[in-house]
Amino acid sequence: MKDLTKGKPSTLILSFALPVFLGNLLQLTYSLADTRIVGSFLKEDALAAVGATSPLSGLIIGFLMGLANGFAIVTAQKFGAGNREEVRKSFALSLVMGSVISLALTVLGLLLLHPILGFLNVPDHLTETARQYIFIIIAGMLATFLYDTCAASLRALGDTVTPLVILAVSVTLNIAGDLFFILVVKAGVQGAAVATVLSQTLAFLVCWFYMIRRYEILRLKKEDFFGLERNMMKNMLSAGLSMGLVSSLVNLGTLALQTSINRLGRDIIVAHTAARKITEMFMIMFGVFGQTMAIFCGQNAGAGRMDRVRHGIGLAVLYTCIWSVMTVIFSFTIGKQLIYLVTGSHNETVIRNAANYLKFDTIFYFVTAVISVLRNAMQGLGETVIPLASSALEMIGKVVIAVTLVPLLGYTGVIVAEPIVWIIMVIPLIVKILKMPELKRTV
């Protein structure tokens, strides 16, 4: 366990963020390897089918991770306040409420899968392959949530190393599973999906048995599931659904753009799939410092240390802006090489369009850096409305662009979409942070 309310903020933030970064990098490494394996051994039609549904899988995974991280904010606040009993109760509530929500979404997703694929405008010749892949991903939703909850609860206590080690094992098995199911079993894209779900299940089981043996504070008793405070349940649902919906709104906007992209043909679908995979790699630090600030601010708010919150936000903005400079350099120097590494494709149309996307969008990453830090810091402090409103603006902006600019400009409309909405959505975050008396000196 690590108490983030004591010690030098810069040292604590970086030491907390490093394992989170390595964990996200491992997860991203798997995602990139998955894309390369599918593209290399199942060819571009299979890659396009998976890519056409990737915003949907991103929507599912993002919501569940946001839900788990939101629940963990309350756990972090209770830990920062030194209330061990309520730490256990908040963990128990996370498992119960999240499992119910996950199962409900699983049933709903499977029942509505056919119309969802129709909404995505997946090309007819790719529909069956896409359905086979995303069906299994949706069916494994509960395993994904349970792992996310255990990992988030450990991070709430300041332990970022254990989730990293478990994730490393899971990712290794995931890649091995991909190769086994695709090359040996000949299961196609279904094999890639099965490997993903099995690795998530294993990660949850390992994490669960470790955490209850290692941390007495997380060893649940029957009474932890009874006599739960309504106020705690309300706070957890507010934080969890807020972070889950923030991620969902972001991904819904991306989903809306994908419906337009899917009309532009296989080469553009593959190009955008490659560009988005590299974008995930470039944006990894924004997610890292976002998660870090949610827990850092949660613990310090619980301890009443708002001076440390102000200092921490300023440091996180600085670190993410430095990273933004590096992504611009990468895009303009080795962007095309990265695209080839992800796809294995020599298709000039694919490489040119993906490279243009990276070069233009990375210039505006400084805005995204501020968005990620402020949004997560606010949620760590219990402010849920403004981050949600900001993400709603992003979704609306992408929907509008999907039905206006993309039909007029083609893939160029997709390239300019995110910078436009980033500039719009950062405004309410800055306005709100300036109006918070305890934080107004941060910006």
ROGU-461852 format. One record per residue (C-alpha): residue number from 0; residue in three letters; chain; z, y, x. Coordinates in nm, 3 decimals. Example, Ala and Ser with C-alpha at 12.3 -4.5 7.8 and 13.67 -1.06 7.14 Angstrom:
0;ALA;A;0.780;-0.450;1.230 $
1;SER;A;0.714;-0.106;1.367 $
end
This chain:
0;MET;A;0.000;0.000;0.000 $
1;LYS;A;-0.068;0.354;0.112 $
2;ASP;A;0.113;0.662;-0.017 $
3;LEU;A;-0.142;0.947;-0.022 $
4;THR;A;0.123;1.207;-0.107 $
5;LYS;A;0.257;1.219;0.249 $
6;GLY;A;0.083;1.285;0.580 $
7;LYS;A;-0.216;1.486;0.698 $
8;PRO;A;-0.475;1.504;0.412 $
9;SER;A;-0.780;1.485;0.640 $
10;THR;A;-0.652;1.169;0.812 $
11;LEU;A;-0.548;1.008;0.484 $
12;ILE;A;-0.875;1.090;0.308 $
13;LEU;A;-1.093;0.958;0.589 $
14;SER;A;-0.883;0.643;0.639 $
15;PHE;A;-0.895;0.576;0.264 $
16;ALA;A;-1.266;0.656;0.240 $
17;LEU;A;-1.381;0.439;0.533 $
18;PRO;A;-1.311;0.098;0.371 $
19;VAL;A;-1.453;0.231;0.041 $
20;PHE;A;-1.767;0.335;0.228 $
21;LEU;A;-1.798;-0.003;0.397 $
22;GLY;A;-1.748;-0.175;0.061 $
23;ASN;A;-2.014;0.037;-0.108 $
24;LEU;A;-2.242;-0.020;0.190 $
25;LEU;A;-2.195;-0.395;0.157 $
26;GLN;A;-2.274;-0.378;-0.214 $
27;LEU;A;-2.580;-0.169;-0.141 $
28;THR;A;-2.685;-0.406;0.136 $
29;TYR;A;-2.683;-0.686;-0.117 $
30;SER;A;-2.884;-0.478;-0.365 $
31;LEU;A;-3.143;-0.398;-0.098 $
32;ALA;A;-3.154;-0.760;0.018 $
33;ASP;A;-3.193;-0.874;-0.341 $
34;THR;A;-3.489;-0.638;-0.383 $
35;ARG;A;-3.647;-0.754;-0.058 $
36;ILE;A;-3.596;-1.124;-0.137 $
37;VAL;A;-3.747;-1.087;-0.485 $
38;GLY;A;-4.035;-0.876;-0.350 $
39;SER;A;-4.108;-1.108;-0.057 $
40;PHE;A;-4.081;-1.448;-0.227 $
41;LEU;A;-4.163;-1.372;-0.591 $
42;LYS;A;-4.413;-1.089;-0.522 $
43;GLU;A;-4.462;-0.745;-0.682 $
44;ASP;A;-4.483;-0.853;-1.049 $
45;ALA;A;-4.134;-1.005;-1.028 $
46;LEU;A;-4.005;-0.700;-0.840 $
47;ALA;A;-4.157;-0.472;-1.102 $
48;ALA;A;-3.993;-0.677;-1.381 $
49;VAL;A;-3.651;-0.647;-1.217 $
50;GLY;A;-3.713;-0.281;-1.136 $
51;ALA;A;-3.814;-0.206;-1.495 $
52;THR;A;-3.467;-0.319;-1.612 $
53;SER;A;-3.266;-0.188;-1.316 $
54;PRO;A;-3.152;0.127;-1.502 $
55;LEU;A;-3.015;-0.101;-1.777 $
56;SER;A;-2.823;-0.317;-1.529 $
57;GLY;A;-2.711;0.005;-1.358 $
58;LEU;A;-2.590;0.134;-1.694 $
59;ILE;A;-2.382;-0.180;-1.751 $
60;ILE;A;-2.237;-0.201;-1.401 $
61;GLY;A;-2.174;0.174;-1.383 $
62;PHE;A;-1.989;0.184;-1.715 $
63;LEU;A;-1.765;-0.110;-1.624 $
64;MET;A;-1.686;0.034;-1.282 $
65;GLY;A;-1.614;0.374;-1.434 $
66;LEU;A;-1.391;0.214;-1.696 $
67;ALA;A;-1.194;0.025;-1.429 $
68;ASN;A;-1.166;0.330;-1.201 $
69;GLY;A;-1.051;0.546;-1.493 $
70;PHE;A;-0.777;0.300;-1.586 $
71;ALA;A;-0.673;0.293;-1.219 $
72;ILE;A;-0.621;0.672;-1.217 $
73;VAL;A;-0.322;0.625;-1.447 $
74;THR;A;-0.197;0.345;-1.219 $
75;ALA;A;-0.230;0.580;-0.921 $
76;GLN;A;-0.038;0.854;-1.104 $
77;LYS;A;0.245;0.613;-1.187 $
78;PHE;A;0.250;0.488;-0.828 $
79;GLY;A;0.259;0.846;-0.696 $
80;ALA;A;0.552;0.918;-0.928 $
81;GLY;A;0.734;0.607;-0.797 $
82;ASN;A;0.748;0.431;-1.138 $
83;ARG;A;0.693;0.063;-1.050 $
84;GLU;A;0.746;-0.070;-1.403 $
85;GLU;A;0.474;0.152;-1.545 $
86;VAL;A;0.242;0.056;-1.260 $
87;ARG;A;0.260;-0.304;-1.386 $
88;LYS;A;0.220;-0.200;-1.748 $
89;SER;A;-0.085;0.010;-1.670 $
90;PHE;A;-0.240;-0.283;-1.481 $
91;ALA;A;-0.174;-0.516;-1.775 $
92;LEU;A;-0.330;-0.266;-2.014 $
93;SER;A;-0.634;-0.237;-1.787 $
94;LEU;A;-0.697;-0.609;-1.812 $
95;VAL;A;-0.646;-0.633;-2.188 $
96;MET;A;-0.836;-0.326;-2.302 $
97;GLY;A;-1.116;-0.369;-2.051 $
98;SER;A;-1.170;-0.736;-2.137 $
99;VAL;A;-1.196;-0.656;-2.508 $
100;ILE;A;-1.445;-0.376;-2.442 $
101;SER;A;-1.648;-0.593;-2.201 $
102;LEU;A;-1.676;-0.884;-2.444 $
103;ALA;A;-1.777;-0.653;-2.729 $
104;LEU;A;-2.049;-0.496;-2.514 $
105;THR;A;-2.168;-0.839;-2.401 $
106;VAL;A;-2.222;-0.957;-2.758 $
107;LEU;A;-2.386;-0.630;-2.856 $
108;GLY;A;-2.614;-0.628;-2.552 $
109;LEU;A;-2.734;-0.985;-2.603 $
110;LEU;A;-2.801;-0.930;-2.973 $
111;LEU;A;-2.998;-0.610;-2.910 $
112;LEU;A;-3.176;-0.722;-2.593 $
113;HIS;A;-3.523;-0.750;-2.746 $
114;PRO;A;-3.529;-0.398;-2.898 $
115;ILE;A;-3.376;-0.260;-2.577 $
116;LEU;A;-3.665;-0.401;-2.371 $
117;GLY;A;-3.904;-0.252;-2.625 $
118;PHE;A;-3.734;0.085;-2.589 $
119;LEU;A;-3.774;0.062;-2.211 $
120;ASN;A;-4.153;0.022;-2.252 $
121;VAL;A;-4.152;-0.278;-2.019 $
122;PRO;A;-4.519;-0.382;-1.976 $
123;ASP;A;-4.608;-0.683;-2.192 $
124;HIS;A;-4.692;-0.911;-1.901 $
125;LEU;A;-4.350;-0.839;-1.743 $
126;THR;A;-4.135;-0.859;-2.056 $
127;GLU;A;-4.042;-1.228;-2.042 $
128;THR;A;-3.952;-1.214;-1.671 $
129;ALA;A;-3.745;-0.899;-1.728 $
130;ARG;A;-3.569;-1.062;-2.025 $
131;GLN;A;-3.476;-1.371;-1.824 $
132;TYR;A;-3.316;-1.156;-1.554 $
133;ILE;A;-3.124;-0.903;-1.761 $
134;PHE;A;-2.996;-1.164;-2.012 $
135;ILE;A;-2.789;-1.333;-1.740 $
136;ILE;A;-2.664;-0.999;-1.600 $
137;ILE;A;-2.538;-0.897;-1.946 $
138;ALA;A;-2.382;-1.240;-2.008 $
139;GLY;A;-2.177;-1.200;-1.688 $
140;MET;A;-2.038;-0.861;-1.782 $
141;LEU;A;-1.675;-0.979;-1.814 $
142;ALA;A;-1.667;-1.121;-1.460 $
143;THR;A;-1.799;-0.790;-1.327 $
144;PHE;A;-1.530;-0.593;-1.508 $
145;LEU;A;-1.242;-0.819;-1.403 $
146;TYR;A;-1.333;-0.786;-1.035 $
147;ASP;A;-1.377;-0.409;-1.069 $
148;THR;A;-1.033;-0.380;-1.232 $
149;CYS;A;-0.853;-0.578;-0.963 $
150;ALA;A;-1.028;-0.384;-0.685 $
151;ALA;A;-0.959;-0.049;-0.855 $
152;SER;A;-0.590;-0.133;-0.903 $
153;LEU;A;-0.555;-0.218;-0.535 $
154;ARG;A;-0.720;0.113;-0.440 $
155;ALA;A;-0.480;0.292;-0.677 $
156;LEU;A;-0.199;0.164;-0.456 $
157;GLY;A;-0.382;0.289;-0.147 $
158;ASP;A;-0.516;-0.053;-0.040 $
159;THR;A;-0.889;-0.019;0.026 $
160;VAL;A;-0.911;-0.291;0.291 $
161;THR;A;-0.851;-0.596;0.069 $
162;PRO;A;-1.133;-0.513;-0.178 $
163;LEU;A;-1.359;-0.461;0.123 $
164;VAL;A;-1.286;-0.804;0.273 $
165;ILE;A;-1.330;-0.982;-0.060 $
166;LEU;A;-1.651;-0.793;-0.129 $
167;ALA;A;-1.787;-0.892;0.212 $
168;VAL;A;-1.740;-1.259;0.125 $
169;SER;A;-1.890;-1.206;-0.220 $
170;VAL;A;-2.198;-1.025;-0.087 $
171;THR;A;-2.259;-1.293;0.176 $
172;LEU;A;-2.245;-1.565;-0.088 $
173;ASN;A;-2.462;-1.352;-0.317 $
174;ILE;A;-2.742;-1.329;-0.062 $
175;ALA;A;-2.708;-1.700;0.018 $
176;GLY;A;-2.720;-1.772;-0.355 $
177;ASP;A;-3.037;-1.566;-0.392 $
178;LEU;A;-3.210;-1.767;-0.122 $
179;PHE;A;-3.082;-2.098;-0.260 $
180;PHE;A;-3.176;-2.038;-0.624 $
181;ILE;A;-3.511;-1.876;-0.544 $
182;LEU;A;-3.632;-2.091;-0.254 $
183;VAL;A;-3.463;-2.428;-0.318 $
184;VAL;A;-3.405;-2.444;-0.693 $
185;LYS;A;-3.720;-2.238;-0.768 $
186;ALA;A;-3.533;-2.054;-1.043 $
187;GLY;A;-3.724;-1.726;-0.999 $
188;VAL;A;-3.559;-1.402;-1.108 $
189;GLN;A;-3.310;-1.603;-1.314 $
190;GLY;A;-3.180;-1.745;-0.988 $
191;ALA;A;-3.117;-1.396;-0.850 $
192;ALA;A;-2.923;-1.305;-1.164 $
193;VAL;A;-2.716;-1.627;-1.155 $
194;ALA;A;-2.628;-1.565;-0.790 $
195;THR;A;-2.503;-1.217;-0.882 $
196;VAL;A;-2.279;-1.338;-1.166 $
197;LEU;A;-2.137;-1.630;-0.966 $
198;SER;A;-2.049;-1.406;-0.672 $
199;GLN;A;-1.874;-1.156;-0.904 $
200;THR;A;-1.673;-1.441;-1.060 $
201;LEU;A;-1.566;-1.567;-0.719 $
202;ALA;A;-1.473;-1.216;-0.606 $
203;PHE;A;-1.246;-1.174;-0.909 $
204;LEU;A;-1.068;-1.508;-0.856 $
205;VAL;A;-1.004;-1.444;-0.486 $
206;CYS;A;-0.889;-1.087;-0.552 $
207;TRP;A;-0.657;-1.195;-0.834 $
208;PHE;A;-0.479;-1.470;-0.641 $
209;TYR;A;-0.442;-1.247;-0.335 $
210;MET;A;-0.304;-0.944;-0.514 $
211;ILE;A;-0.039;-1.132;-0.715 $
212;ARG;A;0.081;-1.307;-0.398 $
213;ARG;A;0.072;-0.996;-0.177 $
214;TYR;A;0.200;-0.723;-0.413 $
215;GLU;A;0.511;-0.782;-0.618 $
216;ILE;A;0.441;-0.457;-0.801 $
217;LEU;A;0.131;-0.619;-0.958 $
218;ARG;A;0.290;-0.951;-1.057 $
219;LEU;A;0.266;-0.930;-1.432 $
220;LYS;A;0.532;-1.060;-1.668 $
221;LYS;A;0.511;-1.132;-2.041 $
222;GLU;A;0.705;-0.817;-2.120 $
223;ASP;A;0.440;-0.607;-1.940 $
224;PHE;A;0.203;-0.691;-2.226 $
225;PHE;A;0.451;-0.599;-2.498 $
226;GLY;A;0.623;-0.280;-2.593 $
227;LEU;A;0.342;-0.079;-2.443 $
228;GLU;A;0.371;0.294;-2.480 $
229;ARG;A;0.112;0.445;-2.711 $
230;ASN;A;0.094;0.752;-2.491 $
231;MET;A;0.003;0.541;-2.187 $
232;MET;A;-0.263;0.357;-2.384 $
233;LYS;A;-0.407;0.688;-2.500 $
234;ASN;A;-0.412;0.830;-2.145 $
235;MET;A;-0.574;0.518;-2.004 $
236;LEU;A;-0.841;0.503;-2.273 $
237;SER;A;-0.908;0.873;-2.220 $
238;ALA;A;-0.945;0.833;-1.843 $
239;GLY;A;-1.129;0.499;-1.856 $
240;LEU;A;-1.375;0.586;-2.129 $
241;SER;A;-1.432;0.927;-1.974 $
242;MET;A;-1.528;0.783;-1.635 $
243;GLY;A;-1.721;0.501;-1.798 $
244;LEU;A;-1.910;0.741;-2.024 $
245;VAL;A;-1.977;0.979;-1.734 $
246;SER;A;-2.149;0.695;-1.553 $
247;SER;A;-2.320;0.581;-1.874 $
248;LEU;A;-2.457;0.926;-1.950 $
249;VAL;A;-2.596;0.949;-1.598 $
250;ASN;A;-2.756;0.608;-1.633 $
251;LEU;A;-2.879;0.676;-1.987 $
252;GLY;A;-3.069;0.972;-1.850 $
253;THR;A;-3.212;0.750;-1.577 $
254;LEU;A;-3.295;0.493;-1.845 $
255;ALA;A;-3.486;0.757;-2.041 $
256;LEU;A;-3.686;0.846;-1.729 $
257;GLN;A;-3.755;0.476;-1.670 $
258;THR;A;-3.918;0.447;-2.013 $
259;SER;A;-4.172;0.706;-1.899 $
260;ILE;A;-4.207;0.554;-1.551 $
261;ASN;A;-4.284;0.213;-1.705 $
262;ARG;A;-4.593;0.370;-1.864 $
263;LEU;A;-4.732;0.475;-1.524 $
264;GLY;A;-4.824;0.126;-1.402 $
265;ARG;A;-4.696;-0.140;-1.164 $
266;ASP;A;-4.744;0.059;-0.840 $
267;ILE;A;-4.537;0.351;-0.967 $
268;ILE;A;-4.266;0.116;-1.101 $
269;VAL;A;-4.241;-0.047;-0.757 $
270;ALA;A;-4.249;0.294;-0.582 $
271;HIS;A;-3.968;0.426;-0.797 $
272;THR;A;-3.767;0.106;-0.756 $
273;ALA;A;-3.791;0.150;-0.378 $
274;ALA;A;-3.710;0.521;-0.395 $
275;ARG;A;-3.405;0.458;-0.613 $
276;LYS;A;-3.274;0.184;-0.383 $
277;ILE;A;-3.295;0.420;-0.086 $
278;THR;A;-3.146;0.699;-0.298 $
279;GLU;A;-2.848;0.472;-0.370 $
280;MET;A;-2.808;0.432;0.006 $
281;PHE;A;-2.834;0.807;0.066 $
282;MET;A;-2.589;0.887;-0.216 $
283;ILE;A;-2.334;0.633;-0.106 $
284;MET;A;-2.105;0.898;0.045 $
285;PHE;A;-2.093;1.092;-0.281 $
286;GLY;A;-1.955;0.786;-0.459 $
287;VAL;A;-1.716;0.714;-0.172 $
288;PHE;A;-1.557;1.058;-0.171 $
289;GLY;A;-1.567;1.067;-0.550 $
290;GLN;A;-1.356;0.749;-0.570 $
291;THR;A;-1.135;0.876;-0.289 $
292;MET;A;-1.066;1.208;-0.459 $
293;ALA;A;-0.991;1.046;-0.795 $
294;ILE;A;-0.711;0.839;-0.637 $
295;PHE;A;-0.599;1.110;-0.391 $
296;CYS;A;-0.571;1.369;-0.669 $
297;GLY;A;-0.413;1.116;-0.906 $
298;GLN;A;-0.135;1.021;-0.665 $
299;ASN;A;-0.067;1.379;-0.558 $
300;ALA;A;-0.074;1.509;-0.916 $
301;GLY;A;0.180;1.239;-1.005 $
302;ALA;A;0.398;1.364;-0.718 $
303;GLY;A;0.345;1.730;-0.814 $
304;ARG;A;0.171;1.815;-0.482 $
305;MET;A;-0.107;2.045;-0.602 $
306;ASP;A;-0.131;2.215;-0.262 $
307;ARG;A;-0.254;1.885;-0.120 $
308;VAL;A;-0.500;1.850;-0.406 $
309;ARG;A;-0.657;2.187;-0.320 $
310;HIS;A;-0.682;2.098;0.046 $
311;GLY;A;-0.826;1.754;-0.027 $
312;ILE;A;-1.104;1.885;-0.252 $
313;GLY;A;-1.215;2.135;0.012 $
314;LEU;A;-1.228;1.865;0.279 $
315;ALA;A;-1.426;1.627;0.056 $
316;VAL;A;-1.688;1.893;-0.022 $
317;LEU;A;-1.725;1.965;0.351 $
318;TYR;A;-1.767;1.597;0.443 $
319;THR;A;-2.025;1.528;0.172 $
320;CYS;A;-2.230;1.837;0.262 $
321;ILE;A;-2.248;1.720;0.625 $
322;TRP;A;-2.377;1.386;0.499 $
323;SER;A;-2.636;1.568;0.285 $
324;VAL;A;-2.787;1.725;0.597 $
325;MET;A;-2.827;1.380;0.749 $
326;THR;A;-3.010;1.244;0.443 $
327;VAL;A;-3.267;1.524;0.462 $
328;ILE;A;-3.333;1.437;0.826 $
329;PHE;A;-3.370;1.067;0.744 $
330;SER;A;-3.614;1.136;0.458 $
331;PHE;A;-3.849;1.344;0.671 $
332;THR;A;-3.837;1.118;0.978 $
333;ILE;A;-3.800;0.752;0.877 $
334;GLY;A;-3.850;0.763;0.500 $
335;LYS;A;-4.170;0.554;0.497 $
336;GLN;A;-4.019;0.292;0.726 $
337;LEU;A;-3.720;0.259;0.492 $
338;ILE;A;-3.951;0.211;0.195 $
339;TYR;A;-4.132;-0.072;0.372 $
340;LEU;A;-3.802;-0.236;0.468 $
341;VAL;A;-3.691;-0.232;0.104 $
342;THR;A;-4.013;-0.358;-0.056 $
343;GLY;A;-4.210;-0.531;0.219 $
344;SER;A;-4.513;-0.356;0.065 $
345;HIS;A;-4.803;-0.196;0.256 $
346;ASN;A;-4.939;-0.048;-0.068 $
347;GLU;A;-5.023;0.316;0.016 $
348;THR;A;-4.965;0.432;-0.343 $
349;VAL;A;-4.617;0.281;-0.341 $
350;ILE;A;-4.520;0.426;-0.003 $
351;ARG;A;-4.665;0.774;-0.065 $
352;ASN;A;-4.498;0.828;-0.403 $
353;ALA;A;-4.161;0.690;-0.293 $
354;ALA;A;-4.167;0.907;0.022 $
355;ASN;A;-4.247;1.221;-0.181 $
356;TYR;A;-3.952;1.146;-0.410 $
357;LEU;A;-3.711;1.117;-0.116 $
358;LYS;A;-3.832;1.427;0.066 $
359;PHE;A;-3.802;1.656;-0.235 $
360;ASP;A;-3.478;1.528;-0.388 $
361;THR;A;-3.267;1.510;-0.071 $
362;ILE;A;-3.308;1.886;-0.022 $
363;PHE;A;-3.086;1.931;-0.330 $
364;TYR;A;-2.817;1.682;-0.234 $
365;PHE;A;-2.576;1.965;-0.154 $
366;VAL;A;-2.550;2.030;-0.527 $
367;THR;A;-2.485;1.661;-0.592 $
368;ALA;A;-2.211;1.663;-0.327 $
369;VAL;A;-2.021;1.934;-0.514 $
370;ILE;A;-2.076;1.758;-0.849 $
371;SER;A;-1.937;1.426;-0.726 $
372;VAL;A;-1.625;1.572;-0.567 $
373;LEU;A;-1.533;1.812;-0.846 $
374;ARG;A;-1.604;1.568;-1.128 $
375;ASN;A;-1.388;1.291;-0.983 $
376;ALA;A;-1.112;1.528;-0.870 $
377;MET;A;-1.087;1.667;-1.223 $
378;GLN;A;-1.063;1.318;-1.369 $
379;GLY;A;-0.792;1.232;-1.119 $
380;LEU;A;-0.602;1.534;-1.250 $
381;GLY;A;-0.644;1.425;-1.613 $
382;GLU;A;-0.927;1.663;-1.706 $
383;THR;A;-1.180;1.448;-1.892 $
384;VAL;A;-1.378;1.683;-2.116 $
385;ILE;A;-1.568;1.897;-1.865 $
386;PRO;A;-1.683;1.607;-1.643 $
387;LEU;A;-1.811;1.436;-1.958 $
388;ALA;A;-1.986;1.753;-2.075 $
389;SER;A;-2.148;1.795;-1.734 $
390;SER;A;-2.282;1.439;-1.743 $
391;ALA;A;-2.405;1.493;-2.100 $
392;LEU;A;-2.613;1.783;-1.972 $
393;GLU;A;-2.762;1.551;-1.711 $
394;MET;A;-2.857;1.296;-1.974 $
395;ILE;A;-3.008;1.556;-2.205 $
396;GLY;A;-3.201;1.714;-1.919 $
397;LYS;A;-3.352;1.382;-1.813 $
398;VAL;A;-3.446;1.293;-2.171 $
399;VAL;A;-3.621;1.627;-2.217 $
400;ILE;A;-3.808;1.588;-1.888 $
401;ALA;A;-3.904;1.229;-1.976 $
402;VAL;A;-4.080;1.346;-2.293 $
403;THR;A;-4.227;1.670;-2.154 $
404;LEU;A;-4.288;1.692;-1.779 $
405;VAL;A;-4.363;1.326;-1.707 $
406;PRO;A;-4.649;1.301;-1.959 $
407;LEU;A;-4.791;1.627;-1.816 $
408;LEU;A;-4.731;1.578;-1.444 $
409;GLY;A;-4.699;1.201;-1.406 $
410;TYR;A;-4.466;1.087;-1.127 $
411;THR;A;-4.431;1.446;-1.003 $
412;GLY;A;-4.234;1.512;-1.322 $
413;VAL;A;-3.997;1.230;-1.227 $
414;ILE;A;-3.955;1.370;-0.873 $
415;VAL;A;-3.846;1.715;-0.994 $
416;ALA;A;-3.627;1.583;-1.278 $
417;GLU;A;-3.299;1.522;-1.097 $
418;PRO;A;-3.282;1.845;-0.893 $
419;ILE;A;-3.337;2.043;-1.213 $
420;VAL;A;-3.056;1.869;-1.400 $
421;TRP;A;-2.820;1.877;-1.099 $
422;ILE;A;-2.839;2.255;-1.089 $
423;ILE;A;-2.768;2.272;-1.463 $
424;MET;A;-2.478;2.027;-1.468 $
425;VAL;A;-2.288;2.175;-1.171 $
426;ILE;A;-2.236;2.503;-1.360 $
427;PRO;A;-1.962;2.387;-1.606 $
428;LEU;A;-1.778;2.210;-1.323 $
429;ILE;A;-1.763;2.524;-1.109 $
430;VAL;A;-1.666;2.741;-1.406 $
431;LYS;A;-1.383;2.503;-1.499 $
432;ILE;A;-1.249;2.469;-1.144 $
433;LEU;A;-1.237;2.848;-1.114 $
434;LYS;A;-1.034;2.866;-1.436 $
435;MET;A;-0.772;2.613;-1.324 $
436;PRO;A;-0.493;2.832;-1.180 $
437;GLU;A;-0.358;2.565;-0.948 $
438;LEU;A;-0.702;2.497;-0.801 $
439;LYS;A;-0.887;2.829;-0.815 $
440;ARG;A;-0.854;2.883;-0.438 $
441;THR;A;-1.044;2.559;-0.370 $
442;VAL;A;-1.389;2.700;-0.441 $
end
